[in-house]
Amino acid sequence: MRVIVVGNEKGGAGKSTIAVHLAVALAHEGASVAVLDLDVRQQSMGHFFANRARWIEANGADLPSPHGIGEAPSLDAALNDAAHDDFVVIDTPGADTALSRTAHQHADLIVTPMNDSFVDFDVLGAVDPVTLELLRPSLYSETVWEARKLRAAARGRALEWVVLRNRLASSDPRNRRRVDERLVALSRRVGFRILHGLRDRVIYRELFPFGLTVADLGPSVRPVPVSLGHIAARQEMRLLMADLGLCAQPGAVMAAE
């Protein structure tokens, strides 16, 4: 079992979007996937998969689905319930909670999405207000660092941390360059990989109420009209899966074209 934690202590960074897309894409790859939503107030992941079950039943669709981990007295017990699965994908709240910290300590892979701005960068590190030079890692970065130490000590295996740059702006290249330079400097200091995540595409929001992702789209699954933008979104997701090492090859087909 490999535990993937999607974490960021800021709301609106795209955690739930990334979490559900990873879980569904892994299911399309043939993996057995369990999902766990630790955001007990928002429950975006929980709502997504409830919608998915209803849509599949109503339409008689043949789509793979991750399964939710049932009620358990602790996170350890919940993960034990999923011990025979290939992956567990955990969506965390946009806040520092004891449960979220524990989840990070159980992770094999932490995926931290961030928007292309210093507002989101502030969750990862502090910069000088005059020079914009990197000053220090943030409390969240220190939380991940502590989780990596505990994970290595407990299991002797390294914890991988990836920062995804979501919703990259098509304008303001100077700001994008500044964010990129500070992110690279911070990655060298605290040890994460930087990958391109998902752009701000309407399709990701369009499909959410159906409980579907771009990996599901095919001849018999078209709840919205398919456009060239949807094809680009599918390729974007395929490349992300390959970069994360979660599929066999970059061109792996995740659903029938």
N, C-alpha and C positions, 0 to 999 in steps of 0.2 A: 504494500500500500504506500502510495506517495501522497503527501499532504501538501496542497497548494493553498496558501493563504493570500487573499487579496486584501491588502491593508493600506490605510492612509488615514491619519487622524483629522482629515478635513472632508467635509461633505461636498458633493458636487464634482468630484474628480473623476467619476466614471467607474467606481469600484464594482457596483452591481452589474453594469453593462459588461465589463470585462469578465466578471465571475460567471455569469450565465453563458456568455459566448464560449469561454474555455470549457465549461462543463458539457455543453451540448456538442461542441466540436470533438471533444474526447469520446463522447458516446458514439458519434458518427464514425470515429476511428475504430470502433469495436471494443472500447474499454468499458469496464464496469465502473460506474462513477456514482459516488454518493455526494450529496450537497448538504451544507449546513449554514444557515443564516443566523449570525450572532447579533444582527441589528434588530433587537427585539421590538423597537418602536416602529421603524420604517418597514422592515420585512419586505424589501423590494424583491429579493431573490425568492422568498417564499411565495409571494404573490405571482411572480413570473411562472414558477413551476406549477402552481395551482391552475393558472390560466392555460398553461400548456396541456395539462391533463384533460381539461374540459374541452379545449379546441380539438385535440386528437380524437376524443370520444365522439364529439358532435360531427366531425367530418370523416370519421373512419379512416384516418390517416395512419400510415405505417411509418412511424418515426421513432428513433431510439430516444429514451428518456433517462436521465439520471434519477436516482431515487433519493428522497429526503431521509435523513437520519431521524428516527423517532425520538420521543422524549427520553431523556437520560438524566440521572442525578448529577452528572459532572461531564466535563469535556472529555476526560479520559474514558469514561464509560461510553460516551457517544462514539468516540473513535474506535473503541473495541468492538462496537456493534458493526462497524464498517471494515473490520480487519480483513475480510475476504474480498474487498473491492480493490480495483487497481489504483483508483484515485479518490481522494476526498477534496472537494473544492469548498473553501470556507470564505464567506463574505463577512467582513467585519464592519462595525459601526464607525462613523466619522468622529470618533472621540476616544480618549484614553480610558479604557475600562480594564478591570482585572481579567475578565474573560478573554478580551482581545489580546492582552499580553500573553496569556497562557496559550492561546492559539498560535501566536507567533513562535512560541518556544517549541511547539510540536511540528512546525513547518519543515518541509524539505525544500520548498520554493516559496519565497515571498514575492508577490507582484504588487508594486506600488504605482498606481496610475497617478499622473499629475497633468494639469493643464499647462499650457505654454505661457506661464506668467510668473512674476516674482511673488504674487499672492500665494500660489501653490508651492513655489520653491521654499517659502518661509517655513513650511511644514518639515522640510528636510534639512535646511541650514540657514544660518543668519548671515547677512551681508552688511558691510559698512554703509551707512546711509549717505556718505559723501562720495566714496570711491567705488562703491558696489563690490569691493573685494570680499571674498569669503572670509568670515570670521571664525565660525565654529559650526559643528553639526547641531541639529535641533534635538529636542527631547525625544522625538519619534525616532530619529536616527540612532540615538543612544539606546532606545528600547530594542531596536532590531539588533544592534551590536551585542547587547546583553543576551538576547535570544540566541544569537549565533554561538556565543561562548557556552551557554548552557546546553545547547543542542549538541555541540561537538563533544563536550564533556560527558554527556549522558549516552550518546550513541556512537561517538567516534566518526561521525559523518558530517561533512560540511553542509551548511545551510546556504543555498543560493539566493541572492537578492537581486531582483531586476526592477528598474524604474522605467515605466512606460510613459513616453511623452504623448499624451492624448491631445486631440483637438488642436493640432498644430495650426497656428494662424497663417493664412496665406499672405497677409500684409504685415507691415511693421517688422522688416527683417532685422533692423538694429536691435530691437528688444529681444527677438528670438535668438540672435547671436549672443547677446549678453547673458541670457538665461542659460544657453548652451555652454558657454565658457565656465560659468560658476558650477553648473551641474557636472561637467567633466572634472573640475578641480575637486569637488566634493566626492565624486565616485572614486578618485584615487586615494582620498583620505579615509573613507569608511568602507570601500570595497563593494560597490554594486555595479551591475551592467546596465547600460542605457540602451533601450530599444524604442523604435517608433511604435506607438500603440494604434488606436483607432481615431480616425478623423471625425469631425463633427458632422456626421451624415444623418439626414432625415430618416433613412431606412432603419437605423438602430432604434429610433423612437417609435416608428410606425409599427414595427413588428412586436414591440413589448406587450401590448394588451392581448395579443394572441398567444403569448408564451412561445414565440418562435424567434429564430435567429437567421442570419444570412446563410448559415450552413444547411438549414432546412429547405430552402427554396429549390423548387424543381417543377417539372411539368404538372404534377398533381398537388403541389403546395404553393399556391400563389394568392395569399390573402390580399395582396396589394399588387398593382401593375408592376411588372419587372422592367427595369430600365438599365441603361449602361452603368449608371451609378451603383446599382445593386450588384452588378458583376464586379465592379471595382472593389466594392465592400467585401465581397466573397474572397477575392484575391488578397486583399489587405489582411483578412483574418487568417488565410492560409499561410501567408508569409510570417505572421506573428507566431502561429503555432510552430512553424519550422524553426524560427529564431529561438523560441523557448525550449526547443528539443522535445516537443510533445506530439510530433507526427513523423511518419517515416521519411517524407521528402517534401520539399516546398510545394510541389504540384499535386500532392495527395488530394484525391477527390473526397470531399466530406459529405456530399449528397449528389443525387443524380442531377445532371445538368438539364 
